Amino acid sequence: MKFFQDITLLPSEEMEHHFLWEKLYHQVHLALVEHKNSMGQFSIAVAFPQYSLEKSRLGGKLRLFSQSESELEQLNIAKWLARFTDYLHVSSIRPVPDNVVKQVSYSRPKVRTSKDREIRRRMKRHNETLDQATVHFSGFKIRTTKAPFVYMQSYTKGTRFPLFICENEIEVTPENMVTFDSYGLSSQGCLPKF
């Protein structure tokens, strides 16, 4: 990634930090969905420079990355965040510093807390019977995470869900075309940490 833009959450007595994160990430998600490429892929990534697994916090800054300055200009994130100008600061688009040595990826951990929910989901996705799906999950083990999260709204189900986010340090790899999901996340994405 060659260019970045920071969005800083400003301290506010009027708006709680978690609530502001929810509104910010919701708008970023909508902007990314609106700007997917002609093949339905997402080329803009998100990062969390102040991420802390120990404190289970995303911090107070979200960073957008892209391969080209024009991609961030077209995204025009300031327009998407116009209602929150009193609570957020959007920086200009800048090139990534040359001296970055640490690379990370941000992705969603696989969390499994309910065997029944996993069975229903498999039945729906794979058109299986209850017995077939139950056999698939015979060795089911609960998987939880202590990763920080932000609540998101599902428009298809009309429910809120926690979007857990993991940061993983990765080795620098040759630049290949990695795409990101509609939340700007990818376990394959190689993002500079600074």
N, CA and C of each residue as an Amber inpcrd file, in Angstrom:
protein
   582
   0.8430000  -1.1770000   0.0000000   0.0000000   0.0000000   0.0000000
   0.8880000   1.2390000   0.0000000   0.5100000   2.1870000  -0.8240000
   1.3790000   3.3450000  -1.0240000   0.8360000   4.6620000  -0.4670000
  -0.4810000   4.7440000  -0.2560000  -1.0680000   5.9980000   0.2420000
  -2.0070000   5.7010000   1.4090000  -2.1690000   6.7030000   2.2840000
  -3.0360000   6.5250000   3.4430000  -3.7380000   7.8300000   3.7950000
  -4.7780000   7.6730000   4.5940000  -5.5470000   8.8080000   5.1110000
  -6.0380000   8.4190000   6.5000000  -5.8230000   9.3040000   7.4710000
  -6.2110000   9.0190000   8.8490000  -7.5350000   9.6780000   9.2050000
  -8.3060000   8.9670000  10.0190000  -9.5290000   9.5120000  10.6110000
  -9.3430000   9.3790000  12.1180000  -9.3030000  10.5110000  12.8100000
  -9.0660000  10.5280000  14.2460000 -10.3560000  10.8400000  14.9860000
 -10.6710000  10.0230000  15.9840000 -11.8370000  10.2710000  16.8260000
 -11.4540000  11.3230000  17.8610000 -12.1790000  12.4140000  17.9030000
 -11.8820000  13.5020000  18.8290000 -12.5880000  13.2570000  20.1610000
 -11.9430000  13.6310000  21.2700000 -12.6070000  13.4740000  22.5700000
 -13.8940000  14.2860000  22.6110000 -14.9310000  13.6980000  23.1740000
 -16.2170000  14.3820000  23.2260000 -16.9950000  13.9570000  24.4610000
 -17.5970000  14.9300000  25.1200000 -18.4710000  14.6200000  26.2560000
 -19.8720000  14.2740000  25.7720000 -20.1970000  14.7110000  24.5590000
 -21.5350000  14.4850000  24.0010000 -21.7170000  13.0810000  23.4350000
 -20.6460000  12.5310000  22.8710000 -20.7590000  11.2520000  22.1810000
 -19.7450000  10.2600000  22.7530000 -20.2350000   9.1090000  23.1980000
 -19.3900000   8.0710000  23.7600000 -18.4570000   7.5010000  22.6940000
 -17.2500000   7.1100000  23.1130000 -16.2170000   6.6030000  22.2010000
 -16.7170000   5.4010000  21.3790000 -17.3490000   4.4210000  22.0460000
 -17.8260000   3.2170000  21.3360000 -18.9230000   3.5600000  20.3360000
 -19.8020000   4.4600000  20.7230000 -20.8880000   4.8750000  19.8300000
 -20.3220000   5.5740000  18.5940000 -19.2990000   6.4040000  18.7890000
 -18.6660000   7.0960000  17.6660000 -17.9680000   6.1050000  16.7400000
 -17.2970000   5.0950000  17.3250000 -16.6740000   4.0580000  16.5040000
 -17.7240000   3.3610000  15.6320000 -18.8550000   3.0680000  16.2430000
 -19.9290000   2.3880000  15.5170000 -20.3890000   3.2270000  14.3260000
 -20.6180000   4.5190000  14.5430000 -21.0650000   5.4100000  13.4670000
 -19.9850000   5.5710000  12.4030000 -18.7320000   5.7470000  12.8400000
 -17.6110000   5.8980000  11.9040000 -17.4640000   4.6720000  11.0220000
 -17.4070000   3.4940000  11.6430000 -17.1560000   2.2740000  10.8680000
 -18.3320000   1.9480000   9.9570000 -19.5150000   2.2710000  10.3920000
 -20.6950000   2.0760000   9.5500000 -20.5710000   2.9020000   8.2650000
 -20.1870000   4.1590000   8.4020000 -20.0450000   5.0350000   7.2280000
 -18.8960000   4.5810000   6.3290000 -17.7870000   4.1390000   6.9330000
 -16.6610000   3.6320000   6.1370000 -17.0980000   2.3990000   5.3570000
 -17.8220000   1.5040000   6.0090000 -18.3360000   0.3000000   5.3410000
 -19.2230000   0.6770000   4.1460000 -20.1470000   1.6150000   4.3450000
 -21.0170000   2.0400000   3.2440000 -20.2070000   2.6520000   2.0990000
 -19.1980000   3.4480000   2.4320000 -18.3540000   4.0650000   1.4050000
 -17.5980000   2.9950000   0.6180000 -17.0700000   1.9970000   1.3100000
 -16.3340000   0.9290000   0.6250000 -17.2640000   0.1330000  -0.2980000
 -18.4560000  -0.1650000   0.1740000 -19.4200000  -0.9070000  -0.6470000
 -19.7490000  -0.1100000  -1.9140000 -19.8960000   1.1830000  -1.7550000
 -20.2330000   2.0520000  -2.8890000 -19.0930000   2.1450000  -3.9030000
 -17.8600000   1.8950000  -3.4680000 -16.7010000   2.0910000  -4.3390000
 -15.9560000   0.8080000  -4.6820000 -16.6700000  -0.3140000  -4.7010000
 -16.0020000  -1.5400000  -5.1480000 -15.7340000  -1.4340000  -6.6450000
 -14.7350000  -2.1700000  -7.1220000 -14.3630000  -2.0610000  -8.5340000
 -15.3380000  -2.8210000  -9.4290000 -15.0910000  -2.7880000 -10.7180000
 -16.0150000  -3.3810000 -11.6950000 -16.1500000  -4.8960000 -11.5370000
 -15.1890000  -5.5290000 -10.8700000 -15.2520000  -6.9760000 -10.6470000
 -15.8680000  -7.3030000  -9.2850000 -16.3880000  -6.2650000  -8.5850000
 -17.0190000  -6.4800000  -7.2900000 -16.0300000  -6.6600000  -6.1570000
 -14.7760000  -6.2230000  -6.3500000 -13.7410000  -6.3720000  -5.3350000
 -13.4660000  -5.0340000  -4.6550000 -12.8840000  -5.1210000  -3.4750000
 -12.5700000  -3.9290000  -2.6870000 -11.0590000  -3.7820000  -2.5980000
 -10.5460000  -2.6210000  -2.9930000  -9.0920000  -2.4230000  -3.0160000
  -8.5900000  -1.5060000  -1.9050000  -9.4820000  -0.9490000  -1.1270000
  -9.0860000  -0.0640000  -0.0320000  -9.1230000  -0.8490000   1.2760000
  -8.0740000  -0.6750000   2.0840000  -7.9470000  -1.3960000   3.3500000
  -8.0870000  -0.4400000   4.5220000  -8.4520000  -0.9980000   5.6670000
  -8.4770000  -0.2180000   6.8970000  -7.4340000  -0.7740000   7.8530000
  -6.9130000   0.1180000   8.6960000  -5.9400000  -0.2710000   9.7140000
  -6.2440000   0.5110000  10.9810000  -5.6830000   0.0340000  12.0740000
  -5.9310000   0.6170000  13.3850000  -4.5820000   0.8680000  14.0590000
  -3.9800000   2.0460000  13.8380000  -2.6360000   2.3220000  14.3450000
  -2.4860000   2.2200000  15.8600000  -3.5650000   2.3990000  16.6090000
  -3.4970000   2.3430000  18.0730000  -4.1230000   1.0650000  18.6370000
  -4.2220000   0.0400000  17.8040000  -4.8110000  -1.2480000  18.1840000
  -4.0860000  -1.8270000  19.4050000  -4.8580000  -2.3710000  20.3600000
  -4.2680000  -3.0110000  21.5410000  -5.1030000  -4.2250000  21.9280000
  -4.5320000  -5.4030000  21.7550000  -5.2120000  -6.6300000  22.1570000
  -5.2560000  -6.7250000  23.6830000  -4.1920000  -6.2900000  24.3510000
  -4.1460000  -6.3450000  25.8170000  -5.2700000  -5.5260000  26.4380000
  -5.5230000  -4.3420000  25.8990000  -6.5800000  -3.4710000  26.4240000
  -7.9110000  -3.7050000  25.7160000  -7.9070000  -4.5910000  24.7070000
  -9.0830000  -4.8670000  23.8790000  -9.6810000  -3.5650000  23.3420000
  -8.8240000  -2.7860000  22.6780000  -9.2310000  -1.4770000  22.1450000
  -8.7510000  -1.3040000  20.7100000  -9.5870000  -0.6590000  19.9270000
  -9.1830000  -0.2860000  18.5720000  -8.3910000   1.0150000  18.5880000
  -8.4700000   1.7630000  19.6740000  -7.7590000   3.0300000  19.7850000
  -8.6360000   4.1890000  19.3630000  -8.0110000   5.2510000  18.9280000
  -8.7490000   6.4510000  18.5590000  -8.4980000   6.8930000  17.1420000
  -8.0150000   5.9600000  16.2970000  -7.6960000   6.3400000  14.9180000
  -7.9560000   5.1810000  13.9750000  -8.5380000   5.4960000  12.8410000
  -8.7290000   4.5280000  11.7660000  -7.9420000   5.0400000  10.5780000
  -7.2150000   4.1650000   9.9170000  -6.3820000   4.5600000   8.7730000
  -6.8510000   3.8110000   7.5260000  -7.0610000   4.5470000   6.4580000
  -7.4200000   3.9630000   5.1600000  -6.1590000   3.8640000   4.3070000
  -5.9810000   2.7350000   3.6160000  -4.8340000   2.5230000   2.7370000
  -5.3060000   2.2140000   1.3260000  -4.5110000   2.6420000   0.3480000
  -4.7700000   2.2560000  -1.0420000  -3.4490000   2.2510000  -1.8080000
  -3.4990000   1.6370000  -2.9770000  -2.3180000   1.5950000  -3.8370000
  -2.0910000   2.9240000  -4.5470000  -3.1750000   3.6670000  -4.7740000
  -3.0260000   4.9360000  -5.4930000  -3.7580000   6.0570000  -4.7690000
  -3.2640000   7.2460000  -4.9470000  -3.8790000   8.4200000  -4.3420000
  -5.2840000   8.6290000  -4.8860000  -5.4700000   8.3350000  -6.1680000
  -6.7710000   8.5620000  -6.8070000  -7.8720000   7.6880000  -6.2130000
  -7.5280000   6.4770000  -5.7470000  -8.5390000   5.6140000  -5.1300000
  -9.1150000   6.2600000  -3.8670000  -8.2520000   6.8530000  -3.0500000
  -8.7210000   7.5290000  -1.8390000  -9.4600000   8.8160000  -2.1780000
  -9.0190000   9.5030000  -3.2210000  -9.7350000  10.7130000  -3.6520000
 -11.1460000  10.3630000  -4.1150000 -11.2730000   9.2800000  -4.8830000
 -12.5910000   8.8580000  -5.3720000 -13.4920000   8.4040000  -4.2200000
 -12.9090000   7.7720000  -3.2180000 -13.6910000   7.3460000  -2.0570000
 -14.3020000   8.5560000  -1.3560000 -13.5510000   9.6350000  -1.2820000
 -14.0150000  10.9000000  -0.6940000 -14.6590000  10.6600000   0.6780000
 -13.8640000  10.1060000   1.5820000 -14.3870000   9.7140000   2.8880000
 -14.9340000  10.9010000   3.6770000 -14.3940000  12.0900000   3.4550000
 -14.8830000  13.2800000   4.1740000 -16.3620000  13.5220000   3.8890000
 -16.7850000  13.2420000   2.6620000 -18.2070000  13.3960000   2.3160000
 -19.0660000  12.4230000   3.1260000 -18.5950000  11.1950000   3.2920000
 -19.3370000  10.1760000   4.0210000 -19.4120000  10.4720000   5.5120000
 -18.4590000  11.2570000   5.9950000 -18.3890000  11.5560000   7.4260000
 -18.8090000  12.9850000   7.7480000 -19.4210000  13.6650000   6.8060000
 -19.7640000  15.0870000   6.9580000 -20.6200000  15.3650000   8.1920000
 -21.4930000  14.4410000   8.5760000 -22.3620000  14.6550000   9.7500000
 -21.5990000  14.6170000  11.0650000 -20.3500000  14.1360000  11.0200000
 -19.5920000  13.9320000  12.2530000 -18.3630000  14.8300000  12.3550000
 -18.3710000  15.9590000  11.6710000 -17.1930000  16.8290000  11.6580000
 -16.8190000  17.3570000  13.0420000 -17.7630000  17.4410000  13.9560000
 -17.4540000  17.8820000  15.3150000 -16.7750000  16.7870000  16.1420000
 -16.8250000  15.5620000  15.6730000 -16.3360000  14.4320000  16.4490000
 -15.1610000  13.6980000  15.8030000 -14.8730000  14.0140000  14.5460000
 -13.8160000  13.3230000  13.7980000 -12.9420000  14.3300000  13.0670000
 -11.6810000  13.9590000  12.8850000 -10.7880000  14.7560000  12.0430000
 -10.2970000  13.8570000  10.9190000 -10.4790000  14.2950000   9.6760000
 -10.0340000  13.5420000   8.5050000  -8.8050000  14.2460000   7.9490000
  -7.6980000  13.5200000   7.8740000  -6.4530000  14.1020000   7.3710000
  -6.4480000  14.1410000   5.8520000  -5.4490000  14.7880000   5.3120000
  -5.2480000  14.7680000   3.8670000  -4.6640000  13.4100000   3.4770000
  -4.6610000  13.1380000   2.2040000  -4.0860000  11.8900000   1.6850000
  -2.5810000  12.0940000   1.5750000  -1.8260000  11.1280000   2.1110000
  -0.3700000  11.2450000   2.1140000   0.2780000   9.9380000   1.6850000
   1.5200000  10.0170000   1.1930000   2.2370000   8.7740000   0.8670000
   2.6980000   8.0680000   2.1390000   2.7520000   6.7640000   2.0920000
   3.2410000   5.9690000   3.2120000   4.7330000   6.2480000   3.3740000
   5.2210000   6.4470000   4.6050000   6.6510000   6.6930000   4.8160000
   7.5130000   5.5380000   4.2830000   8.7060000   5.8610000   3.8540000
   9.6190000   4.8570000   3.2890000  10.2500000   3.9500000   4.3380000
  10.3620000   4.4290000   5.5690000  11.1220000   3.7010000   6.5870000
  10.2820000   2.7410000   7.4380000   9.1290000   2.3190000   6.9660000
   8.2650000   1.4040000   7.7270000   8.8550000  -0.0030000   7.6690000
   8.9910000  -0.6400000   8.8340000   9.5580000  -1.9890000   8.8690000
   8.5560000  -3.0530000   9.3050000   7.5130000  -2.6550000  10.0130000
   6.5360000  -3.6240000  10.5270000   5.3260000  -3.6860000   9.5930000
   4.9140000  -4.9000000   9.2610000   3.7510000  -5.1200000   8.4090000
   2.7160000  -5.9370000   9.1940000   1.4550000  -5.5800000   9.0430000
   0.3830000  -6.2810000   9.7460000  -0.7880000  -6.5350000   8.8000000
  -1.6710000  -7.3940000   9.2480000  -2.9430000  -7.5880000   8.5580000
  -4.0460000  -7.4710000   9.6050000  -5.2260000  -7.0870000   9.1580000
  -6.3980000  -7.0140000  10.0340000  -7.4710000  -7.9000000   9.4320000
  -8.0170000  -8.7800000  10.2530000  -9.0210000  -9.7110000   9.7530000
 -10.0240000 -10.0310000  10.8550000 -11.0710000 -10.7370000  10.4540000
 -12.0970000 -11.1730000  11.3960000 -11.7330000 -12.5610000  11.9080000
 -11.6420000 -12.7310000  13.2350000 -11.3730000 -14.0710000  13.7580000
 -12.6110000 -14.9520000  13.6000000 -12.3820000 -16.2320000  13.5220000
 -13.5000000 -17.1740000  13.4310000 -14.0100000 -17.4590000  14.8440000
 -15.1680000 -16.9190000  15.1450000 -15.7890000 -17.0860000  16.4590000
 -16.9820000 -18.0250000  16.2970000 -17.0300000 -19.0580000  17.1390000
 -18.1440000 -20.0100000  17.0910000 -18.6160000 -20.2380000  18.5170000
 -19.7910000 -19.7380000  18.8240000 -20.2850000 -19.8420000  20.2020000
 -21.5250000 -20.7190000  20.3390000 -22.1840000 -21.0420000  19.2270000
 -23.4210000 -21.8060000  19.3120000 -23.4480000 -22.9070000  18.2540000
 -23.4530000 -24.1400000  18.7180000 -23.5130000 -25.2750000  17.7930000
 -24.8170000 -25.2460000  16.9980000 -25.9210000 -24.9450000  17.6670000
 -27.2180000 -24.9050000  16.9820000 -27.2340000 -23.8670000  15.8560000
 -26.6530000 -22.6950000  16.1170000 -26.6100000 -21.6520000  15.0880000
 -25.7500000 -22.0890000  13.8980000 -24.6270000 -22.7370000  14.1970000
 -23.7480000 -23.2180000  13.1170000 -24.4620000 -24.2840000  12.2720000
 -25.2340000 -25.1420000  12.9140000 -25.9780000 -26.1800000  12.1970000
 -27.0270000 -25.5400000  11.2870000 -27.7920000 -24.5840000  11.8360000
 -28.8130000 -23.9020000  11.0100000 -28.1630000 -23.1900000   9.8170000
 -27.0390000 -22.5660000  10.0780000 -26.3340000 -21.8400000   9.0100000
 -25.8620000 -22.8020000   7.9170000 -25.3150000 -23.9440000   8.3210000
 -24.8490000 -24.9310000   7.3450000 -26.0190000 -25.4980000   6.5350000
 -27.1370000 -25.7530000   7.2000000 -28.3130000 -26.2650000   6.4960000
 -28.7300000 -25.2910000   5.3920000 -28.7170000 -24.0280000   5.7070000
 -29.1380000 -23.0040000   4.7600000 -28.1290000 -22.8370000   3.6160000
 -26.8410000 -22.7800000   3.9620000 -25.8030000 -22.5290000   2.9590000
 -25.5420000 -23.7140000   2.0440000 -25.6350000 -24.9240000   2.5950000
 -25.2950000 -26.1170000   1.8140000 -26.5060000 -26.9690000   1.4580000
 -27.6920000 -26.4420000   1.7650000 -28.9270000 -27.1570000   1.4620000
 -28.8950000 -28.5850000   2.0160000 -28.4910000 -28.6990000   3.2940000
 -28.3980000 -29.9980000   3.9400000 -29.5730000 -30.1920000   4.8990000
 -29.8020000 -31.4490000   5.2430000 -30.8260000 -31.7590000   6.2420000
 -30.2380000 -31.5120000   7.6340000 -31.1120000 -31.5490000   8.6330000
 -30.6690000 -31.3680000  10.0120000 -29.6580000 -32.4460000  10.3940000
 -29.9180000 -33.6870000  10.0030000 -29.0090000 -34.7880000  10.3270000
 -27.6490000 -34.6200000   9.6670000 -27.6380000 -34.2280000   8.3880000
 -26.3700000 -34.0290000   7.6730000 -25.5380000 -32.9190000   8.3200000
 -26.1700000 -31.8190000   8.6180000 -25.4570000 -30.6910000   9.2160000
 -24.9800000 -31.0310000  10.6250000 -25.7730000 -31.7770000  11.3800000
 -25.3980000 -32.1650000  12.7440000 -24.1660000 -33.0600000  12.7180000
 -24.0920000 -33.9810000  11.7660000 -22.9340000 -34.8680000  11.6380000
 -21.6730000 -34.0310000  11.3590000 -21.8070000 -33.0270000  10.5270000
 -20.6670000 -32.1670000  10.1900000 -20.0900000 -31.4940000  11.4340000
 -20.9200000 -31.1610000  12.3950000 -20.4750000 -30.4640000  13.6030000
 -20.3750000 -31.3840000  14.8170000 -20.1450000 -32.6840000  14.5850000
 -20.0800000 -33.6310000  15.7040000 -18.9170000 -33.3230000  16.6540000
 -17.8220000 -32.7800000  16.1540000 -16.6820000 -32.4360000  17.0160000
 -16.6290000 -30.9500000  17.3420000 -17.7790000 -30.3130000  17.3960000
 -17.8520000 -28.8580000  17.5890000 -17.1890000 -28.4100000  18.8880000
 -16.3610000 -27.3670000  18.7750000 -15.7490000 -26.7550000  19.9510000
 -16.0180000 -25.2590000  19.8910000 -16.3780000 -24.7020000  21.0220000
 -16.6310000 -23.2610000  21.1000000 -15.3090000 -22.5210000  20.8810000
 -15.3490000 -21.4680000  20.0530000 -14.1910000 -20.6100000  19.8260000
 -14.5850000 -19.1790000  20.1480000 -13.9130000 -18.5980000  21.1120000
 -14.1790000 -17.2120000  21.4750000 -12.9320000 -16.3810000  21.1950000
 -13.0540000 -15.0850000  21.3840000 -11.9130000 -14.1940000  21.1640000
 -11.9810000 -13.0380000  22.1580000 -10.8300000 -12.4830000  22.4390000
 -10.7480000 -11.2840000  23.2720000 -10.3950000 -10.0800000  22.4070000
 -10.5070000 -10.2470000  21.1100000 -10.1740000  -9.1740000  20.1770000
 -11.1470000  -8.0080000  20.3330000 -10.6740000  -6.7830000  20.1100000
 -11.5870000  -5.6400000  20.1500000 -12.6180000  -5.7460000  19.0330000
 -13.7180000  -5.0400000  19.1990000 -14.7800000  -5.1130000  18.2100000
 -15.5040000  -3.7860000  18.1160000 -16.2730000  -3.6760000  17.0460000
 -17.1760000  -2.5470000  16.8640000 -18.5150000  -3.1480000  16.4430000
 -19.6020000  -2.6100000  16.9820000 -20.9230000  -3.1210000  16.5950000
 -21.2940000  -2.6120000  15.2140000 -21.8390000  -3.5170000  14.4100000
 -22.3040000  -3.1850000  13.0620000 -23.7690000  -3.5820000  12.9430000
 -24.4190000  -3.0250000  11.9570000 -25.8290000  -3.3040000  11.6980000
 -25.9410000  -4.1810000  10.4600000 -26.6400000  -5.2940000  10.5680000
 -26.9120000  -6.1460000   9.4130000 -28.2300000  -5.6950000   8.7910000
 -28.1630000  -5.2460000   7.5510000 -29.3840000  -4.7950000   6.8790000
 -30.2180000  -5.9660000   6.3850000 -29.5880000  -7.1090000   6.1420000
 -30.3540000  -8.2670000   5.6770000 -31.1580000  -8.9040000   6.8030000
 -30.5880000  -8.9430000   8.0190000 -31.2740000  -9.5660000   9.1480000
 -31.8940000  -8.5550000  10.1000000 -31.4890000  -7.2830000   9.9710000
 -32.0160000  -6.2580000  10.8560000 -31.4980000  -6.3610000  12.2790000
 -30.3290000  -6.9580000  12.4540000 -29.7590000  -7.1330000  13.7930000
 -28.3940000  -6.4640000  13.8860000 -27.9630000  -6.2150000  15.1160000
 -26.6180000  -5.7170000  15.3720000 -25.7200000  -6.9050000  15.6870000
 -24.4580000  -6.8030000  15.2980000 -23.5070000  -7.8690000  15.6090000
 -22.1400000  -7.2650000  15.8830000 -21.3450000  -7.9330000  16.7220000
 -19.9950000  -7.4280000  16.9730000 -19.0490000  -7.8540000  15.8430000
 -18.3940000  -6.8920000  15.2450000 -17.3870000  -7.1620000  14.2170000
 -16.0410000  -7.1950000  14.9350000 -15.5770000  -8.4020000  15.2780000
 -14.2970000  -8.5680000  15.9470000 -13.1780000  -8.3350000  14.9470000
 -12.0850000  -7.7310000  15.4060000 -10.9780000  -7.4010000  14.5110000
  -9.6720000  -7.8490000  15.1520000  -8.9120000  -8.6830000  14.4250000
  -7.6130000  -9.1750000  14.8890000  -6.4940000  -8.5140000  14.1050000
  -5.4410000  -8.1610000  14.8030000  -4.2320000  -7.6600000  14.1550000
  -3.1970000  -8.7630000  14.2170000  -2.5710000  -9.0560000  13.0750000
  -1.5310000 -10.0790000  13.0210000  -0.3080000  -9.5100000  12.3360000
   0.8460000  -9.6690000  12.9840000   2.0910000  -9.2350000  12.3590000
   2.4380000 -10.2590000  11.2830000   2.7910000  -9.7720000  10.1040000
   3.1160000 -10.6740000   9.0020000   4.4220000 -10.2420000   8.3590000
   5.0270000 -11.1650000   7.6380000   6.2590000 -10.8410000   6.9300000
   5.9230000 -10.1050000   5.6470000   6.8480000  -9.2340000   5.2550000
   6.6640000  -8.4830000   4.0250000   6.6930000  -9.4630000   2.8670000
   5.7030000  -9.3610000   2.0240000   5.6200000 -10.2290000   0.8550000
   5.6670000  -9.3780000  -0.4010000   6.0540000  -9.9760000  -1.5270000
   6.0200000  -9.1890000  -2.7600000   4.5970000  -8.7090000  -3.0150000
   4.4880000  -7.5070000  -3.5240000   3.1580000  -6.9270000  -3.7450000
   2.4000000  -7.7520000  -4.7770000   1.3150000  -8.3450000  -4.3570000
   0.4130000  -8.9950000  -5.2780000  -0.9660000  -8.4050000  -5.0500000
  -1.8740000  -8.7010000  -5.9220000  -3.1850000  -8.0660000  -5.8750000
  -4.0490000  -8.7200000  -4.7960000  -4.0000000  -8.1770000  -3.5990000
  -4.8410000  -8.6490000  -2.5060000  -6.0750000  -7.7690000  -2.4720000
  -7.2280000  -8.3910000  -2.3420000  -8.4500000  -7.6020000  -2.1940000
  -8.9260000  -7.7300000  -0.7580000  -9.7560000  -6.8010000  -0.3710000
 -10.2400000  -6.7270000   0.9920000 -11.7440000  -6.9280000   0.9860000
 -12.3100000  -7.1930000   2.1630000 -13.7600000  -7.3600000   2.2180000
 -14.4250000  -5.9870000   2.3450000 -15.7320000  -5.9720000   2.4540000
 -16.4660000  -4.7050000   2.4890000 -16.2450000  -3.9300000   3.7850000
 -15.4920000  -4.5100000   4.7140000 -15.1120000  -3.8100000   5.9390000
 -13.6590000  -3.3400000   5.8710000 -12.9990000  -3.5790000   4.7360000
 -11.6050000  -3.1780000   4.5680000 -10.6230000  -4.1350000   5.2020000
 -11.0480000  -5.3600000   5.5280000 -10.2270000  -6.3330000   6.2250000
  -9.7900000  -7.4640000   5.3060000  -8.6290000  -8.0590000   5.6010000
  -8.1440000  -9.2260000   4.8790000  -6.9890000  -9.8450000   5.6380000
  -7.0170000 -11.1490000   5.8420000  -5.9050000 -11.8190000   6.5270000
  -4.6750000 -11.8610000   5.6390000  -4.8410000 -11.6600000   4.3380000
  -3.7340000 -11.6760000   3.3810000  -3.1360000 -10.2920000   3.1440000
  -3.8600000  -9.2510000   3.5580000  -3.4200000  -7.8900000   3.2900000
  -2.1790000  -7.5280000   4.0680000  -1.1850000  -6.9800000   3.4050000
   0.0830000  -6.6150000   4.0050000   0.0950000  -5.0900000   4.1560000
  -0.1550000  -4.5990000   5.3780000  -0.3030000  -3.1630000   5.6130000
   0.8320000  -2.6490000   6.4870000   1.3980000  -1.4970000   6.1440000
   2.4560000  -0.9280000   6.9890000   1.9070000  -0.4520000   8.3290000
   2.6390000  -0.7500000   9.3870000   2.2390000  -0.3170000  10.7460000
   3.1850000   0.7980000  11.1690000   2.6290000   1.9810000  11.3400000
   3.4200000   3.1340000  11.7980000   2.5410000   4.0800000  12.5740000
